[in-house]
Amino acid sequence: MDFSLSDEQVMFGNYVRKYLADKGETKIARDFIKGDTEHYQTIFSGLVELGCTAITVPEEYGGMGLGALDLVPVLEEMGRNVLPGLFVETNAFAVPILEKFGTEEQKQKYLPGIAEGTQTFSIAWLEPGGSYKPSDIHMTATIEGEDILLNGTKSLVPDARLASSLIVPVRTGEEEGETGISLVILDLSEQTQLRSQKNIDESRHLAELTLKDVRIEKGQLLGPLHQGWEVLEEGLLSVNAALASIMVGGMDKIVEMAAEYAKIRVQFGQPIGRFQAIKHRIADMKVDLETARSLAYYANWALETGADDRVQAIFSARLFAAEAFNRAAGHNVQIHGGIGFTEELDCHLFVKRARFYENYLGSSHDYYEKAAAGLGW
């Protein structure tokens, strides 16, 4: 069995790499941090023209109908460039659960727009002072005839101002825990109040969402009533497989940066790359990178093929990639020395992105529990 990217996948990844290189690579993230979201939107339009947003959308809705593996080269290139935006949340979370659990009306409404790049999704899950556990979902959704009335607050919603719609876990039943949770699609409008929040990774803008008697149609319910947690768990598999690949892309760039700097930085009359303390550290980073890449590829293969071990494969890949990404980002700063602590170089961008992903959609402890459960421990 061949566990490598096909020639077509590698070629497409190279197209994306060349396009992002021509547009400034990490300059896109730096401009976004300064508030220039229009520059990012221009870049995103180019990715749409390349076909990135249509990859996993079924053909009958204007997409290419490809699988999770075909996203891998695109995700790695986005990780290399610390690209802002909602590509992962839209194409690796919203698309799979819409395809599996959405009604035909919902698919017709959202999937063509995703393929065309006019529709984006974010995830409004966390609530103030809460966690990603089902017991901490308190936003209420009261069914009144053909409408649903939403009340509550969600915090740390990623890039909410870039999103067209949000996927929101809400409580529709009186029961505690997983029972009584449903998912709804909330199209952002003037009824929704957004307040910006600070984030360690300034290239991902967070917001607090407040809903007071916001009324949506019952047709915006995604999946069965009171069974939203099962839908959410399915979406977590897709999005974490994608996150593993995007973190691999970040690690790939980090190793490249560290190796290049070790060749040109001279100390005691020779490049620092000749010192064992540096060369061994870079070698360890490279080993971590290739291990994470193999795990991420297998995770996406298991997701696409529906393998029996997909749960443990995906969560194990996410865990290893997150820890290795943080480790590599820290080593990269140390290898660059004093200048590595400044904003002049890109080291800090990767440190902050690694920290952001470490606890994104769940803590490491949460994912160790999920991986252990998948292994039957």
TORLUM-382697 format. One record per residue: residue in three letters; x, y, z of N, C-alpha, C in turn. Coordinates in steps of 0.001 Angstrom, whole numbers, padded with zeros to 6 digits. Layout:
<atoms>
 rest    n_xx    n_yy    n_zz   ca_xx   ca_yy   ca_zz    c_xx    c_yy    c_zz
  ala       X       Y       Z       X       Y       Z       X       Y       Z
...
</atoms>
This chain:
<atoms>
 rest    n_xx    n_yy    n_zz   ca_xx   ca_yy   ca_zz    c_xx    c_yy    c_zz
  met  000849 -001193  000000  000000  000000  000000  000891  001252  000000
  asp  000631  002164 -000893  001457  003369 -001048  000889  004500 -000198
  phe  001641  004882  000863  001190  005966  001731  001945  007257  001416
  ser  001955  007635  000172  002568  008906 -000229  001581  009659 -001098
  leu  001781  010969 -001179  000910  011784 -002015  001108  011413 -003482
  ser  000035  011461 -004241  000140  011170 -005669  000850  012324 -006387
  asp  001274  012077 -007612  001943  013126 -008391  001029  014332 -008571
  glu -000268  014065 -008784 -001215  015168 -008973 -001365  015996 -007699
  gln -001398  015322 -006554 -001519  016035 -005283 -000278  016878 -005005
  val  000899  016306 -005259  002145  017054 -005071  002191  018256 -006007
  met  001779  018062 -007252  001786  019145 -008232  000857  020276 -007796
  phe -000332  019911 -007304 -001277  020938 -006875 -000724  021693 -005669
  gly -000092  020954 -004745  000535  021607 -003591  001606  022592 -004020
  asn  002356  022243 -005057  003395  023143 -005568  002789  024407 -006178
  tyr  001635  024262 -006844  000952  025439 -007375  000564  026390 -006247
  val  000012  025802 -005161 -000388  026627 -004016  000832  027291 -003385
  arg  001941  026540 -003267  003164  027106 -002680  003679  028278 -003506
  lys  003700  028101 -004815  004178  029180 -005684  003270  030404 -005583
  tyr  001961  030166 -005546  001023  031284 -005457  001227  032067 -004162
  leu  001332  031376 -003030  001498  032057 -001748  002874  032722 -001647
  ala  003881  032107 -002278  005210  032731 -002283  005181  034037 -003064
  asp  004479  034034 -004187  004367  035253 -004998  003615  036358 -004258
  lys  002733  035975 -003350  001927  036947 -002609  002552  037378 -001288
  gly  003768  036875 -001000  004467  037373  000180  004595  036412  001339
  glu  004110  035183  001192  004201  034177  002250  003663  034711  003583
  thr  004524  034815  004602  004041  035229  005925  003660  036709  005987
  lys  003966  037464  004938  003525  038865  004910  001993  038951  004949
  ile  001328  037913  004429 -000143  037882  004456 -000623  037908  005904
  ala -000006  037081  006751 -000375  037038  008164 -000007  038342  008865
  arg  001162  038893  008532  001592  040145  009169  000637  041289  008835
  asp  000200  041360  007581 -000762  042395  007195 -002098  042186  007902
  phe -002494  040926  008044 -003749  040604  008715 -003699  041042  010180
  ile -002564  040820  010810 -002390  041221  012213 -002552  042734  012361
  lys -002079  043470  011355 -002188  044934  011387 -003589  045432  011048
  gly -004479  044495  010700 -005859  044883  010403 -006195  044970  008933
  asp -005244  044610  008064 -005490  044685  006621 -006145  043380  006158
  thr -007428  043246  006424 -008132  042022  006032 -008442  041999  004533
  glu -008432  043159  003887 -008714  043209  002448 -007622  042483  001659
  his -006362  042627  002119 -005268  041921  001453 -005481  040420  001546
  tyr -005887  039958  002717 -006159  038526  002879 -007282  038083  001951
  gln -008343  038880  001846 -009474  038504  000995 -009041  038380 -000459
  thr -008110  039231 -000876 -007581  039134 -002238 -006833  037822 -002430
  ile -006009  037460 -001435 -005272  036199 -001489 -006241  035029 -001530
  phe -007271  035103 -000687 -008262  034026 -000617 -008973  033862 -001960
  ser -009255  034965 -002633 -009896  034891 -003956 -009020  034124 -004938
  gly -007710  034316 -004827 -006791  033572 -005691 -006806  032082 -005399
  leu -006908  031729 -004113 -006996  030310 -003739 -008295  029690 -004264
  val -009352  030499 -004269 -010630  030029 -004826 -010462  029736 -006316
  glu -009780  030622 -007027 -009568  030426 -008469 -008736  029175 -008738
  leu -007808  028861 -007822 -007016  027646 -007973 -007864  026394 -007742
  gly -008994  026560 -007064 -009882  025430 -006802 -009786  024857 -005410
  cys -009055  025526 -004521 -008837  024984 -003166 -010150  024785 -002409
  thr -011067  025730 -002531 -012308  025661 -001748 -013299  024641 -002289
  ala -013064  024141 -003493 -014004  023197 -004118 -013571  021749 -003962
  ile -012410  021506 -003359 -011821  020165 -003367 -012759  019098 -002803
  thr -013302  019312 -001605 -014106  018265 -000956 -015603  018442 -001138
  val -016016  019500 -001804 -017450  019710 -002060 -017900  018740 -003162
  pro -019014  018017 -002958 -019478  017063 -003973 -019718  017731 -005327
  glu -019548  016972 -006376 -019662  017513 -007735 -021047  018092 -008013
  glu -022095  017465 -007470 -023447  017951 -007746 -023725  019330 -007155
  tyr -022804  019801 -006286 -022954  021134 -005693 -021841  022079 -006147
  gly -021228  021741 -007265 -020243  022642 -007855 -018814  022411 -007436
  gly -018544  021314 -006728 -017192  021037 -006267 -016500  019967 -007110
  met -015367  019490 -006581 -014588  018472 -007285 -014913  017063 -006805
  gly -015530  016959 -005611 -015900  015648 -005101 -014720  014795 -004677
  leu -013624  015416 -004260 -012433  014677 -003836 -012476  014439 -002324
  gly -011454  013773 -001802 -011467  013372 -000408 -010503  014148  000469
  ala -010387  013696  001725 -009556  014380  002720 -008084  014404  002314
  leu -007609  013352  001650 -006200  013299  001253 -005846  014405  000265
  asp -006814  014800 -000546 -006543  015846 -001539 -006422  017222 -000893
  leu -006903  017348  000350 -006724  018600  001092 -005328  018715  001688
  val -004655  017573  001901 -003383  017559  002642 -002348  018526  002079
  pro -002021  018490  000769 -000995  019416  000267 -001382  020883  000423
  val -002669  021198  000291 -003132  022574  000465 -002964  022998  001925
  leu -003360  022129  002837 -003257  022437  004268 -001810  022627  004685
  glu -000918  021801  004174  000494  021947  004530  001043  023289  004056
  glu  000650  023716  002877  001127  025007  002379  000548  026158  003203
  met -000697  026041  003623 -001289  027068  004479 -000576  027117  005826
  gly -000200  025951  006341  000544  025912  007598  001925  026526  007467
  arg  002580  026316  006345  003911  026897  006111  003875  028419  006128
  asn  002745  028985  005744  002639  030436  005616  001834  031088  006741
  val  001479  030318  007759  000666  030803  008890 -000533  031586  008345
  leu -001199  031003  007371 -002277  031714  006685 -003467  031926  007618
  pro -004001  033145  007665 -005219  033393  008454 -006439  032787  007757
  gly -007598  032968  008366 -008841  032608  007691 -009489  031339  008203
  leu -010568  030959  007541 -011457  029892  008007 -011491  028698  007057
  phe -010393  028447  006355 -010386  027335  005406 -010626  026006  006114
  val -009936  025775  007229 -010084  024504  007947 -011501  024346  008486
  glu -011998  025406  009140 -013336  025331  009728 -014417  025130  008665
  thr -014214  025723  007497 -015214  025621  006432 -015107  024306  005677
  asn -013911  024003  005173 -013758  022871  004262 -013483  021544  004956
  ala -012972  021597  006186 -012667  020344  006884 -013606  020098  008063
  phe -014553  021006  008299 -015532  020792  009368 -016951  020922  008827
  ala -017263  022094  008288 -018629  022330  007815 -018997  021418  006641
  val -018109  021296  005659 -018439  020497  004468 -018738  019038  004822
  pro -017874  018352  005593 -018176  016937  005894 -019483  016728  006646
  ile -019791  017602  007620 -021013  017357  008380 -022260  017808  007607
  leu -022116  018820  006754 -023237  019179  005875 -023530  018040  004904
  glu -022466  017465  004369 -022632  016379  003406 -023281  015156  004063
  lys -022910  014878  005324 -023394  013672  005993 -024725  013878  006713
  phe -024906  015057  007317 -026072  015261  008175 -027023  016355  007683
  gly -026588  017157  006734 -027415  018268  006283 -028598  017816  005444
  thr -029644  018623  005460 -030789  018362  004589 -030436  018779  003163
  glu -031219  018349  002217 -030965  018727  000823 -031052  020237  000662
  glu -031974  020860  001379 -032109  022317  001316 -030845  023001  001842
  gln -030289  022478  002940 -029061  023056  003502 -027883  022869  002559
  lys -027799  021710  001930 -026710  021460  000986 -026798  022413 -000204
  gln -027997  022600 -000717 -028186  023505 -001850 -027872  024946 -001456
  lys -028133  025286 -000209 -027948  026659  000249 -026482  026993  000494
  tyr -025719  026035  001045 -024368  026356  001517 -023222  025778  000689
  leu -023351  024547  000208 -022209  023903 -000445 -021756  024599 -001736
  pro -022657  025033 -002629 -022168  025759 -003811 -021412  027037 -003442
  gly -021881  027740 -002413 -021194  028950 -001970 -019816  028662 -001422
  ile -019666  027537 -000727 -018337  027150 -000220 -017397  026891 -001390
  ala -017880  026157 -002375 -017047  025864 -003551 -016629  027137 -004275
  glu -017524  028123 -004318 -017247  029391 -005014 -016471  030381 -004150
  gly -016298  030054 -002858 -015562  030939 -001963 -016374  032080 -001390
  thr -017701  032061 -001596 -018550  033142 -001081 -019172  032801  000272
  gln -019036  031547  000699 -019630  031095  001957 -018531  030530  002858
  thr -018432  031060  004069 -017456  030550  005027 -018151  030260  006352
  phe -017577  029319  007093 -018130  028917  008380 -017082  029056  009479
  ser -017557  029396  010675 -016734  029294  011871 -017493  028443  012884
  ile -016846  028148  014005 -017432  027283  015031 -017598  028086  016313
  ala -018823  028247  016772 -019097  028959  018028 -019450  027918  019084
  trp -018448  027453  019810 -018622  026327  020730 -018446  026753  022185
  leu -017275  027294  022508 -016965  027632  023895 -017907  028700  024449
  glu -018171  028608  025757 -018937  029636  026447 -018086  030203  027582
  pro -018362  031431  028023 -017504  032080  029023 -017276  031194  030251
  gly -016001  030976  030570 -015644  030183  031733 -015852  028697  031575
  gly -016226  028255  030389 -016538  026854  030170 -015433  026099  029463
  ser -015744  024876  029082 -014803  024007  028381 -015513  023436  027152
  tyr -014821  022525  026462 -015420  021892  025287 -016246  020658  025648
  lys -016468  020439  026922 -017276  019296  027348 -018762  019605  027178
  pro -019586  018578  026975 -021024  018812  026744 -021724  019478  027921
  ser -021233  019247  029125 -021877  019828  030306 -021752  021347  030353
  asp -020821  021910  029558 -020607  023359  029572 -021306  024074  028421
  ile -022207  023401  027739 -023021  024050  026703 -024336  024487  027344
  his -024506  025800  027456 -025677  026346  028144 -026528  027255  027260
  met -026025  027654  026087 -026836  028477  025199 -028122  027718  024864
  thr -029251  028361  025066 -030529  027669  024901 -031124  027903  023519
  ala -031808  026887  023048 -032542  026971  021778 -033950  026462  022041
  thr -034894  027372  022068 -036278  027026  022352 -037046  026927  021043
  ile -037675  025790  020824 -038432  025583  019588 -039837  026142  019758
  glu -040171  027086  018895 -041497  027710  018915 -042117  027562  017530
  gly -042899  026510  017357 -043497  026265  016043 -042444  025918  015015
  glu -042327  026750  013975 -041344  026531  012918 -040080  027354  013125
  asp -039966  027973  014305 -038803  028805  014605 -038018  028237  015784
  ile -036772  028696  015895 -035935  028382  017055 -035465  029702  017639
  leu -035645  029870  018957 -035262  031098  019652 -033961  030847  020393
  leu -032922  031621  020074 -031594  031421  020656 -031290  032486  021697
  asn -030744  032037  022843 -030318  032944  023899 -029047  032417  024550
  gly -028067  033315  024697 -026831  032908  025363 -025623  033602  024773
  thr -024448  033191  025255 -023190  033812  024831 -022168  032735  024494
  lys -021472  032931  023403 -020346  032090  023021 -019090  032958  022992
  ser -017982  032407  023428 -016747  033184  023461 -015665  032517  022615
  leu -014636  033298  022303 -013477  032819  021541 -013886  032169  020219
  val -014825  032814  019531 -015253  032318  018214 -014196  032736  017191
  pro -013540  031780  016521 -012450  032141  015610 -012940  032870  014363
  asp -012328  034015  014111 -012558  034794  012884 -014042  034942  012547
  ala -014825  035271  013563 -016276  035400  013368 -016614  036473  012348
  arg -015788  037527  012269 -016094  038625  011346 -015784  038250  009891
  leu -015054  037173  009690 -014818  036688  008325 -015863  035672  007900
  ala -016660  035191  008853 -017588  034097  008583 -018913  034603  008036
  ser -019502  033820  007161 -020864  034078  006707 -021859  033448  007672
  ser -021470  032284  008218 -022362  031532  009110 -021535  030871  010201
  leu -022230  030510  011280 -021603  029815  012391 -022317  028491  012625
  ile -021545  027482  012994 -022131  026230  013468 -022084  026285  014990
  val -023255  026196  015623 -023380  026491  017051 -024013  025306  017795
  pro -023287  024712  018752 -023920  023721  019639 -024794  024440  020675
  val -026030  023999  020818 -026976  024638  021739 -027689  023552  022538
  arg -028289  023964  023641 -029031  023015  024469 -030516  023132  024144
  thr -031055  022014  023656 -032472  021992  023289 -033290  021126  024239
  gly -032623  020455  025173 -033329  019617  026134 -032933  019950  027549
  glu -033669  019436  028500 -033398  019701  029910 -032276  018827  030456
  glu -031959  017721  029770 -030973  016782  030280 -029573  017387  030284
  glu -028755  016969  031242 -027362  017395  031287 -026518  016465  030413
  gly -025309  016910  030094 -024400  016074  029322 -024716  016090  027837
  glu -024409  014975  027166 -024526  014911  025707 -025984  014935  025243
  thr -026863  014357  026031 -028276  014307  025645 -028888  015701  025737
  gly -029618  016062  024730 -030278  017361  024752 -029502  018460  024070
  ile -028395  018113  023386 -027607  019094  022633 -027923  018955  021151
  ser -028106  020081  020492 -028357  020091  019048 -027391  021071  018387
  leu -027237  020935  017085 -026424  021880  016312 -027338  022722  015445
  val -027065  024020  015402 -027807  024896  014503 -026826  025688  013648
  ile -027286  026085  012477 -026514  026968  011604 -027064  028373  011779
  leu -026207  029273  012193 -026606  030667  012412 -025976  031536  011338
  asp -026792  032084  010459 -026295  033033  009460 -026124  034383  010137
  leu -024921  034931  010066 -024636  036177  010766 -025423  037339  010167
  ser -025984  038150  011049 -026797  039288  010620 -026682  040378  011663
  glu -027478  041417  011499 -027446  042521  012452 -027952  042101  013833
  gln -028680  040991  013899 -029193  040528  015192 -028088  039990  016089
  thr -026987  039582  015486 -025912  038974  016255 -024911  040032  016690
  gln -024587  040027  017975 -023645  040988  018525 -022279  040327  018681
  leu -021254  040954  018092 -019888  040444  018174 -018997  041448  018891
  arg -018190  040942  019828 -017237  041792  020538 -015859  041156  020418
  ser -014883  041922  019932 -013536  041387  019712 -012889  040985  021030
  gln -012102  039900  020975 -011372  039417  022141 -009905  039245  021788
  lys -009048  039339  022787 -007611  039213  022560 -007232  037744  022391
  asn -006143  037541  021668 -005697  036183  021365 -004179  036174  021304
  ile -003559  035095  021753 -002105  034988  021685 -001635  035006  020232
  asp -002441  034447  019334 -002120  034438  017907 -002935  035528  017228
  glu -002291  036667  016987 -003012  037815  016435 -003471  037586  014996
  ser -002984  036514  014350 -003429  036229  012986 -004732  035432  012965
  arg -005254  035107  014145 -006586  034526  014275 -007399  035439  015186
  his -008360  036141  014632 -009159  037103  015391 -010313  036386  016092
  leu -010415  036580  017396 -011467  035943  018181 -012561  036950  018534
  ala -013754  036433  018773 -014873  037319  019118 -015828  036618  020073
  glu -016509  037433  020858 -017584  036935  021724 -018911  037182  021020
  leu -019745  036164  020979 -021035  036230  020298 -022148  036236  021345
  thr -023002  037253  021301 -024127  037343  022228 -025439  037303  021452
  leu -026306  036381  021849 -027605  036231  021193 -028719  036469  022216
  lys -029602  037407  021907 -030739  037696  022784 -032022  037581  021966
  asp -032765  036527  022212 -034022  036268  021501 -033831  036346  019983
  val -032750  035749  019506 -032505  035701  018063 -033297  034532  017485
  arg -034094  034822  016495 -035003  033826  015931 -034469  033329  014589
  ile -034361  032017  014450 -033970  031412  013175 -035006  030360  012808
  glu -034983  029947  011549 -035941  028936  011107 -035541  027558  011614
  lys -036524  026728  011829 -036267  025369  012311 -035436  024583  011298
  gly -035511  024997  010041 -034730  024337  009002 -033234  024539  009141
  gln -032816  025413  010075 -031394  025641  010318 -030814  024636  011299
  leu -031626  023711  011768 -031150  022650  012637 -030294  021692  011811
  leu -029077  021449  012247 -028145  020591  011508 -028060  019230  012192
  gly -028603  018227  011555 -028636  016903  012148 -029870  016709  013008
  pro -030016  015530  013614 -031217  015235  014406 -031303  016111  015665
  leu -032521  016409  016064 -032772  017161  017297 -032275  016351  018498
  his -031625  017018  019433 -031095  016432  020670 -029918  015477  020436
  gln -029458  015341  019207 -028344  014422  018929 -027166  015159  018286
  gly -027059  016438  018621 -026007  017251  018026 -024609  016853  018449
  trp -024477  016255  019619 -023130  015890  020085 -022504  014839  019172
  glu -023321  013914  018668 -022815  012899  017743 -022344  013544  016437
  val -023087  014530  015979 -022688  015258  014765 -021383  016004  015016
  leu -021280  016624  016180 -020087  017381  016542 -018865  016469  016614
  glu -019031  015283  017189 -017923  014327  017291 -017450  013901  015905
  glu -018382  013739  014980 -018011  013373  013613 -017225  014510  012956
  gly -017675  015737  013191 -016959  016881  012654 -015565  017025  013241
  leu -015412  016663  014514 -014094  016750  015163 -013078  015822  014508
  leu -013529  014679  014025 -012612  013777  013334 -012055  014446  012082
  ser -012925  015033  011291 -012484  015680  010049 -011565  016858  010318
  val -011961  017716  011252 -011196  018937  011471 -009843  018642  012123
  asn -009765  017613  012965 -008484  017299  013600 -007515  016618  012650
  ala -008034  015838  011713 -007163  015291  010669 -006552  016430  009856
  ala -007366  017441  009563 -006878  018605  008815 -005886  019415  009638
  leu -006178  019599  010925 -005273  020360  011782 -003907  019700  011874
  ala -003882  018374  011909 -002598  017674  011956 -001755  018021  010736
  ser -002386  018068  009564 -001649  018398  008335 -001208  019852  008304
  ile -002048  020751  008797 -001675  022163  008769 -000521  022433  009737
  met -000479  021683  010858  000638  021820  011791  001921  021222  011212
  val  001787  020166  010423  002949  019602  009732  003556  020647  008796
  gly  002700  021390  008089  003200  022450  007216  003973  023497  007986
  gly  003465  023883  009171  004182  024842  010009  005523  024305  010451
  met  005572  023030  010855  006834  022422  011271  007830  022356  010115
  asp  007333  022068  008920  008198  021981  007751  008917  023308  007512
  lys  008188  024398  007629  008792  025714  007445  009765  026030  008572
  ile  009431  025637  009793  010312  025884  010936  011650  025181  010749
  val  011614  023907  010362  012854  023158  010157  013680  023800  009050
  glu  013019  024242  007996  013706  024927  006901  014370  026219  007387
  met  013641  027002  008182  014186  028256  008724  015399  027992  009599
  ala  015279  027015  010500  016359  026724  011444  017607  026238  010715
  ala  017426  025352  009721  018573  024822  008981  019275  025914  008178
  glu  018499  026796  007545  019094  027887  006771  019867  028845  007672
  tyr  019279  029171  008824  019964  030104  009732  021241  029477  010281
  ala  021201  028158  010544  022390  027486  011077  023538  027480  010075
  lys  023233  027636  008793  024280  027670  007763  024932  029046  007651
  ile  024157  030106  007920  024678  031448  007676  025132  032175  008940
  arg  024669  031731  010111  025063  032392  011364  026421  031860  011791
  val  027405  032750  011829  028779  032361  012155  029101  032742  013595
  gln  029653  031795  014327  030084  032028  015706  031392  031264  015918
  phe  032363  031925  016552  033684  031326  016772  034318  030877  015455
  gly  034049  031668  014405  034709  031434  013129  034104  030356  012257
  gln  032938  029832  012618  032327  028798  011792  030809  028837  011934
  pro  030081  028309  010937  028608  028301  011037  028149  027522  012267
  ile  027135  028011  012926  026682  027348  014152  026114  025965  013862
  gly  025768  025693  012608  025272  024378  012250  026303  023275  012423
  arg  027561  023639  012589  028602  022639  012807  028676  022195  014269
  phe  028040  022941  015146  028077  022581  016564  027054  021482  016841
  gln  027471  020507  017636  026591  019373  017908  025270  019801  018542
  ala  025316  020774  019439  024099  021203  020130  023045  021701  019147
  ile  023505  022311  018034  022581  022825  017021  022188  021729  016042
  lys  023162  021025  015496  022853  020026  014466  021986  018892  015028
  his  022234  018493  016279  021424  017421  016860  019991  017888  017107
  arg  019857  019148  017513  018505  019677  017759  017718  019755  016452
  ile  018369  020219  015382  017678  020287  014087  017332  018886  013593
  ala  018228  017926  013828  017946  016548  013430  016735  016007  014190
  asp  016645  016315  015476  015478  015880  016258  014197  016528  015736
  met  014285  017806  015359  013125  018494  014801  012676  017842  013494
  lys  013662  017433  012677  013353  016787  011401  012685  015431  011628
  val  013169  014687  012618  012553  013391  012935  011102  013596  013377
  asp  010879  014589  014250  009514  014903  014689  008628  015277  013499
  leu  009185  016072  012578  008428  016505  011401  007984  015313  010574
  glu  008902  014413  010261  008549  013289  009393  007619  012306  010099
  thr  007767  012173  011409  006833  011324  012162  005436  011926  012134
  ala  005359  013248  012383  004064  013928  012353  003447  013862  010968
  arg  004269  013996  009929  003752  013939  008554  003155  012562  008258
  ser  003846  011507  008677  003333  010154  008446  002027  009929  009197
  leu  001983  010373  010453  000766  010215  011252 -000397  011005  010662
  ala -000112  012228  010212 -001160  013074  009633 -001677  012484  008329
  tyr -000775  011967  007515 -001208  011371  006252 -002084  010155  006521
  tyr -001642  009309  007458 -002442  008124  007756 -003793  008510  008350
  ala -003809  009555  009183 -005069  010013  009777 -006054  010427  008692
  asn -005571  011155  007693 -006454  011582  006607 -006851  010413  005719
  trp -005946  009452  005540 -006295  008254  004779 -007374  007456  005521
  ala -007210  007317  006839 -008186  006577  007646 -009548  007270  007613
  leu -009523  008605  007628 -010772  009367  007553 -011455  009155  006210
  glu -010687  009243  005142 -011263  009129  003794 -011797  007734  003516
  thr -011111  006713  004017 -011498  005337  003720 -012440  004753  004770
  gly -012669  005496  005877 -013525  004975  006939 -012909  003792  007658
  ala -011591  003802  007829 -010892  002691  008469 -011378  002478  009905
  asp -011265  001228  010378 -011735  000906  011720 -010990  001671  012806
  asp -009739  001998  012536 -008922  002679  013554 -008850  004186  013334
  arg -009818  004753  012639 -009733  006170  012285 -009766  007075  013513
  val -010523  006722  014541 -010621  007592  015721 -009272  007720  016401
  gln -008644  006593  016737 -007343  006665  017401 -006263  007223  016486
  ala -006364  006941  015189 -005369  007461  014247 -005421  008985  014175
  ile -006619  009525  014097 -006779  010976  013959 -006377  011704  015232
  phe -006858  011245  016371 -006548  011951  017611 -005079  011778  018018
  ser -004498  010624  017699 -003068  010440  017973 -002233  011362  017101
  ala -002631  011499  015829 -001901  012394  014920 -001997  013832  015395
  arg -003185  014251  015805 -003371  015620  016292 -002515  015879  017544
  leu -002516  014920  018470 -001746  015075  019704 -000253  015188  019412
  phe  000271  014263  018609  001706  014288  018317  002089  015556  017570
  ala  001274  015937  016577  001585  017125  015783  001576  018384  016646
  ala  000600  018509  017543  000517  019698  018394  001723  019807  019318
  glu  002114  018687  019926  003266  018718  020825  004567  018953  020068
  ala  004713  018308  018908  005928  018484  018112  006021  019893  017535
  phe  004882  020459  017139  004840  021820  016608  005305  022819  017670
  asn  004792  022685  018885  005218  023558  019978  006703  023398  020267
  arg  007152  022151  020271  008560  021867  020564  009460  022482  019489
  ala  009108  022284  018229  009922  022811  017133  009930  024336  017128
  ala  008764  024948  017385  008694  026412  017395  009583  026996  018485
  gly  009618  026341  019654  010485  026802  020739  011950  026631  020400
  his  012317  025474  019837  013716  025248  019446  014158  026258  018392
  asn  013264  026602  017482  013593  027538  016416  013986  028903  016979
  val  013263  029346  017996  013602  030618  018642  014988  030521  019266
  gln  015265  029418  019956  016566  029258  020622  017713  029211  019611
  ile  017499  028531  018494  018544  028438  017467  018842  029808  016873
  his  017807  030626  016717  018007  031977  016171  018584  032941  017199
  gly  018607  032546  018464  019203  033401  019481  018376  034635  019771
  gly  019046  035732  020101  018366  036954  020520  017402  037499  019479
  ile  017792  037429  018191  016918  037980  017154  015658  037128  016989
  gly  015719  035876  017456  014552  035010  017379  013422  035456  018287
  phe  013728  036281  019276  012711  036780  020203  012040  038053  019687
  thr  012529  038596  018601  011972  039838  018075  010910  039549  017022
  glu  010162  040588  016659  009155  040442  015607  009753  040633  014219
  glu  011054  040898  014170  011703  041094  012875  011669  039803  012048
  leu  011896  038679  012712  011836  037382  012044  010457  036746  012264
  asp  010228  035644  011568  008915  034997  011627  008781  033973  012751
  cys  009830  033793  013553  009792  032753  014591  008560  032887  015474
  his  008250  034136  015878  007149  034338  016828  005799  033958  016228
  leu  005654  034098  014901  004385  033747  014266  004072  032266  014466
  phe  005111  031428  014356  004911  029990  014492  004742  029579  015947
  val  005442  030266  016862  005251  029983  018286  003802  030245  018685
  lys  003278  031379  018252  001910  031758  018625  000876  030846  017969
  arg  001103  030476  016701  000156  029582  016034  000175  028197  016696
  ala  001368  027736  017092  001466  026437  017763  000710  026453  019085
  arg  000841  027541  019831  000126  027656  021104 -001382  027736  020882
  phe -001786  028395  019815 -003213  028512  019514 -003817  027136  019231
  tyr -003133  026342  018418 -003664  025034  018045 -003574  024017  019178
  glu -002684  024262  020137 -002491  023300  021224 -003805  022993  021948
  asn -004624  024019  022152 -005881  023840  022881 -007099  024182  022030
  tyr -006936  024137  020707 -008036  024495  019825 -009026  023337  019740
  leu -010295  023632  020016 -011370  022633  019996 -011135  021502  020996
  gly -010417  021812  022065 -010175  020822  023111 -008733  020851  023562
  ser -008506  020544  024821 -007153  020537  025368 -006452  019223  025029
  ser -005154  019182  025278 -004401  017947  025052 -004957  016823  025920
  his -005344  017171  027144 -005923  016169  028046 -007199  015576  027441
  asp -008034  016436  026860 -009269  015967  026218 -008954  014973  025109
  tyr -007922  015282  024311 -007627  014425  023168 -006901  013152  023579
  tyr -006139  013196  024680 -005584  011946  025207 -006718  011011  025627
  glu -007752  011575  026234 -008911  010766  026634 -009617  010170  025416
  lys -009775  010976  024361 -010429  010486  023146 -009601  009401  022459
  ala -008289  009617  022410 -007409  008617  021785 -007431  007313  022587
  ala -007393  007431  023918 -007432  006236  024769 -008744  005489  024606
  ala -009856  006243  024519 -011166  005614  024327 -011217  004901  022977
  gly -010625  005539  021956 -010591  004909  020633 -009785  003632  020623
  leu -008752  003564  021470 -007924  002370  021574 -008536  001313  022470
  gly -009653  001676  023119 -010317  000726  024010 -009673  000592  025359
  trp -008870  001591  025754 -008203  001536  027056 -009160  001954  028158
</atoms>
